[in-house]
C-alpha cells in the first residue's frame, strides 16, 4: 500500500503533467490539428463549431459544414485567431458583438452562406482585417456603418448577392481598400448608384480591381449618372459593353 503522502501527491503530479502538455493535445476529435496553431474542421458535416479549441489557435478552417451561428464569445476566448474560414456553411446572421475581440483577425471568409444583411458595426474592433469575403450570400442590405473601423481592409467581396444599392458611406470607411467585387448583384441604375460610381471614379488611382456587372435602368437614369461622374470612361465601359467585367483606368 502506498504511503498516505504519495496518495495525495499522485493526483497532483498527474494534473501537473497534463498542464505541461502542449495545447495542441486539446484538438477536437472531429478536427485535424496540423500544428499547435492550425485546426482543420472542414468537410465534417458539423452543425456547429466544436465547443473548445487550443487557446492559442491562430488559423481555424471550418468550411463546407452546416454551421448556423458563430458563437458570440468565439474571439473572446481565442484572441490569437488571425485566419477564420467559414465558407459554405448555413450562417444566416452575425450576432452583435461577435467580432468585438477580433483585434488580431486578418482574414475572414463568410462566402457561400445565407447572410441577408450586415448591421451597423458588425465587424467592430476588427481593425486589422485585410481580407473579407462575403460573396454568394443573400445580402440585400448593408448598413452604412457596417464596415466602420475596417481601415486596414484591402480586399472586399460582395459579389453574387441581392444588393440593389450600396451606400458610399459604407465604403468611405475602407481607406486601404484595393480590390472590390460587386458583380452578380441586381443593381438598380439610379442616383444612389451614381454616387457609388462617383466614389469608384474618385478612388480609381488606388483601386486595383473593381468588378461590376448587371445594371438595370432606363436611358434617362443612365444620363443622370453620366452627369454625376467626372470621368465617363467608367460608366461607358460598364453600360455600353453590357455587363462588362472591367471599367476605367486602374480598374481591371
Residue pairs with C-beta under 8 A, 6 or more apart in sequence:
2 10
22 36
23 36
23 54
23 55
23 56
24 33
24 35
24 36
24 54
26 52
26 53
26 54
26 55
27 33
27 39
27 53
27 54
28 39
28 41
28 50
28 52
28 53
30 41
30 44
30 46
30 50
31 39
31 40
31 41
31 44
31 50
32 39
32 40
32 41
33 39
33 40
33 54
34 40
36 54
36 56
37 54
37 56
37 57
37 58
37 59
37 80
38 57
38 58
38 59
38 61
39 53
39 54
39 57
39 59
39 60
39 61
40 61
41 49
41 50
41 60
41 61
41 62
41 65
42 61
42 62
42 63
42 64
42 65
42 85
43 63
43 64
43 65
44 65
45 65
45 66
46 62
46 65
46 66
46 67
47 65
47 66
47 67
47 68
48 67
48 68
48 69
49 62
49 67
49 70
49 71
49 74
53 60
53 78
55 77
55 78
55 80
56 80
57 78
57 80
57 81
58 80
58 81
58 82
58 83
59 81
59 82
59 83
60 78
60 81
60 83
60 84
60 85
61 85
62 84
62 85
62 86
62 89
63 85
63 86
63 87
63 88
63 89
63 109
64 87
64 88
64 89
65 88
65 89
66 89
66 90
67 86
67 89
67 90
67 91
68 89
68 90
68 91
68 92
69 91
69 93
69 95
70 86
70 91
70 94
70 95
70 98
71 98
72 95
72 96
72 97
72 98
74 81
74 98
75 81
75 98
75 99
75 100
75 101
75 102
75 105
76 100
76 101
79 101
79 103
79 104
80 104
81 102
81 104
81 105
82 104
82 105
82 106
82 107
83 105
83 106
83 107
84 105
84 107
84 108
84 109
85 107
85 109
86 109
86 110
86 113
87 109
87 110
87 111
87 112
87 113
87 133
88 111
88 112
88 113
89 112
89 113
90 113
90 114
91 110
91 113
91 114
91 115
92 113
92 114
92 115
92 116
93 115
93 116
93 117
94 110
94 115
94 118
94 119
94 122
96 119
96 121
96 122
98 122
99 105
99 122
99 123
99 124
99 125
99 126
100 124
100 125
101 125
102 123
102 125
102 126
102 129
103 125
103 126
103 127
103 128
104 128
105 126
105 128
105 129
106 128
106 129
106 130
106 131
107 129
107 130
107 131
108 123
108 126
108 129
108 131
108 132
108 133
109 131
109 133
110 132
110 133
110 134
110 137
111 133
111 134
111 135
111 136
111 137
111 157
112 135
112 136
112 137
113 136
113 137
114 137
114 138
115 134
115 137
115 138
115 139
116 137
116 138
116 139
116 140
116 141
117 139
117 140
117 141
117 142
117 143
118 134
118 139
118 141
118 142
118 143
118 146
119 143
119 146
120 143
120 144
120 145
120 146
120 148
121 145
121 146
121 148
121 149
122 143
122 146
123 129
123 132
123 146
123 147
123 148
123 149
123 150
124 148
124 149
125 149
126 149
126 150
127 149
127 150
127 151
127 152
128 152
129 150
129 152
129 153
130 152
130 153
130 154
130 155
131 153
131 154
131 155
132 150
132 153
132 155
132 156
132 157
133 155
133 157
134 156
134 157
134 158
134 161
135 157
135 158
135 159
135 160
135 161
135 181
135 184
136 159
136 160
136 161
137 160
137 161
138 161
138 162
139 158
139 161
139 162
139 163
140 161
140 162
140 163
140 164
141 163
142 158
142 163
142 166
142 167
142 170
143 167
143 170
144 167
144 169
144 170
145 169
145 170
145 173
146 170
147 153
147 156
147 170
147 171
147 173
147 174
148 173
149 173
150 173
150 174
151 173
151 174
151 175
151 176
152 176
153 174
153 176
153 177
154 176
154 177
154 178
154 179
155 177
155 178
155 179
155 180
156 174
156 177
156 179
156 180
156 181
157 180
157 181
158 166
158 180
158 181
158 182
158 185
159 181
159 182
159 183
159 184
159 185
159 211
160 183
160 184
160 185
161 184
161 185
162 185
162 186
163 182
163 185
163 186
163 187
164 185
164 186
164 187
164 188
165 187
165 188
165 190
165 192
165 193
165 196
166 182
166 196
167 192
168 195
168 196
168 198
168 199
171 177
171 180
171 196
171 199
172 199
177 203
177 206
177 207
178 206
178 207
178 208
178 209
179 207
179 208
179 209
179 210
180 207
180 209
180 210
180 211
181 209
181 210
181 211
182 210
182 211
182 212
183 211
183 212
183 213
183 214
183 245
184 213
184 214
185 214
186 214
186 216
187 193
187 212
187 214
187 215
187 216
188 216
188 217
189 215
189 216
189 217
189 218
189 221
189 222
189 225
189 239
190 217
190 221
190 224
191 221
191 224
191 225
191 228
193 215
193 217
193 225
194 224
194 225
194 228
194 229
195 228
197 225
197 228
197 229
197 234
197 235
198 228
198 229
198 230
200 207
200 210
200 234
200 248
200 251
201 229
201 230
201 231
201 234
201 248
204 231
204 234
204 248
204 249
204 250
204 251
205 250
206 250
207 250
207 251
208 250
208 252
209 251
209 252
210 247
210 248
210 251
211 245
211 246
212 238
212 247
213 238
213 243
213 244
213 245
214 243
215 238
215 239
215 243
217 225
222 235
222 239
225 235
226 232
226 235
229 235
231 248
231 249
233 247
233 248
233 249
234 247
234 248
234 251
235 247
237 244
237 246
237 247
237 248
238 244
238 247
246 252
